[in-house]
Amino acid sequence: MSSSARPRNSKGREMAKTLTLEDMAKYPFMPEAAEEVRKLGFRIDGLFEADYAPILDRAERRVIEALTTNPPEVRYDPSLYKEDVEMLSFPVAVALVTSLANEYVKRRYALAEARRAYELLKRESEEKIVEIARKFGWRIRFSGEKSGVIKFDFALNFIDYLRNASSFHDKDWKLINKFVINGEVHLSKQEVARLLQEEIRRYIEGKIDPKIKSALPEKIFERAEKIKQTYSSSFKELPTEDFSPSEAAEEAFPQCIMELYKAAQSGRHVPHVGRFALTSFLINIGMSPGLIVDLFRRSSDFNERMTRYQIEHIAGERGSGTKYTPPKCDTLQTHGLCPGMDDICRRIKHPLTYYRRKMRAVKAKRVKESKG
Amino acid sequence: MDTQAFIHERFSEFYSGNANGIEAPRSIENREFGFTLFKENMMVRHKGFINADELRDFIKRNAPSNVYYSTAYYSVPEAKMDEKGWLGSDLFFDIDADHIPAKCNKIHDSWACRKCGLRGRGPAPGKCPSCGNESFDERTWPCEICLEAARVETMNLMDILTSDLGFSFSDIKCSFSGHRGYHVQVESEEVLKLDSIARKEIVDYVTGTGIDVLFHGLESVRRDGGKLIVGPGLDEKGWRGRAARGTYEFLLAATPEDLRRLGLKKSIVDEIIANKDLMLESWAFGGPWNIVKGLGLKGWSKIVQRGVSLQSAKIDTVVTVDIHRLIRLPNTLHGKTGLLKVSFPPNEIEEFDPLKRSVAFRKGDVKIYVEEAPKFRLGDESFGPFKKQTVTLPLSAALFLLCKDAARVVD
């Protein structure tokens, strides 16, 4: 499903206000800014005339700032860049990132722009925040609701909340740890700004669309190539969960997987989610489908053909070809498969990460033993 | 006569007279249907229908043992799974007695070890006491106590869906499954596009999973040079109020054993028991938080956490998160009971009598041989218990035992 809401005008009457030029320099991804860019008659293929040099330079800086700051953040400094340059350089920077066609750069850039917006939003008035949030289709209003001693600034429809907060992992973002009444989540200004950061990040990622790449002028590619040559060391490959140590070590299994593993070994009933978690875990640490089939052999309803089919499906050898990874820790918790945390668990969010960490320790121990 | 053939014939008769009671689900043309048939004991999936008549005809012609449809909407429901084109999904909750501890202790259920054949009552043990084997054949029965427990959970769920999540009764469809539980379905435009991750957050919200009571009003504050504990009040909204009401409920019934099981020290447990009445009365004046000396934030967290679990709704978590789920179609027969899945307005749940409203067969008697069955009620009449005996029962009661595989037809 597509989860990024496109900014649109809210029906609310108070929304007649428009953003100022300063706002558009701060938040150049807003549709008003794009409209303003059009009104100015700005066209990307005219970009290489001398007049536009400051815009092109600033666009390049935006991308470079995203790549070289940590955590990534594009700067906002009105003393350094004029408002129109700040606004116009954004679509050009998006074109540069698009032409780079690198997933890591795309994500990093979107995050850097979104983090900048977050810093700016935190200092805005409540009215301005509501105005911007509603442009993204959020159903948000001023709250003033009190819970104990806390007074909340905003009330946000819980579906709009979930769309943005469900990627956050801290327990204070869990819906159940929020004050929820009548379909609305009551939030502080800072929390709303943080959720908007997430909405903006996804929105910008969505704008970096490889399909429009071919429509970009040649000169954009030349500039992009320059960035690539200078900063290619900052282009990282995205980390993947795909690793396959040659020997699967039971002693490095997290407790949740160990319990499922033992249950399967002894032919006890393993619920569907548990089977999926166990199988995908074993496949990802490099166990062969054949060995996994054998593991389920003692199950009372064992059906070799069916079991093999399911395992090969999870391994990506059938169907859509997707190799599945096991569910994250909080999903296992939801389904009652988490037996409780140990010290490693508290520092990780995924059973495979647990395995990888423990495996390192196990290997170190083995080396030590073989030497001793 | 062959029992399966007998059941199939009765289902067939039922559908030829009553298929018109089957309503098309919303946007029937976008739903996937699935059936289990008496002949081949397997699931037929990926079926699509363009209107209610076509669906009813199919059901009349085949008289399936079970009829399911997808909570999801697809562009091409008949296509293979990854080519269907997912458009959205209703928000669906399954409350099944299997997931809920009840006062009957499921004594009506039975199990048999698949290795040594040892039999026992109640839910199957982890290991066979005789041979140590860990897999069993289980037979479960819907009993009034189990169903009552499921009703309480369903009411908890509906309270959360309406007061906290803001759905109105008109968005919610409530049904008895025809076996051991209830289904609650939210069909609002709002929820259609929610992905599995967002649905998981909703599951955690209704089940109380991942709650930290310190976010819900329980805290230690400095006052007048000392430390004081404050906590949520009974009338508060959302989980704050629910945590408080659950805590009250727990304290009201708590035995020393219950309190010790939370990991509280014996001296604290004794103090709580000695001051119980005072603690319960204190809710009117700021709560019981500072009555027992030595019971600090940590101890209270454990108690309030226990209160949360009393107020949560024990749903089947997997079902709600699955956005491709097939669920039973209302007004069709349950193959394990011969009872109907029946829907009712959510505000009628308190008076709803599942074992009366779900009775499908109202005429005729059948002679059957019953292997073993606990006492059960259908409609206004009670039957059994039976053990190795031949009896003549009204059709609905006989079918119930036949579908449960606890009896066979006697010619």
Interface residues (C-beta under 8 A of the other chain):
Chain A: M1 S3 S147 G148 F158 I159 L162 R163 A165 S166 S167 K171 D172 K174 L175 I176 N177 K178 F179 V180 I181 N182 G183 E184 A263 S266 G267 R268 H269 P271 H272 V273 S299 S300 G319 S320 D330 T331 Q333 T334 H335 G336
Chain B: M81 D82 W86 G88 R114 G126 N133 E134 S135 F136 S163 D164 L165 G166 F167 E190 V191 K193 L194 D195 I197 A198 K200 E201 I202 V203 D204 Y205 T207 G208 T209 G210 I211 D212 F215 H216 G217 V230 P232 E236 K237 G238 W239 R240 T317 V318 V321
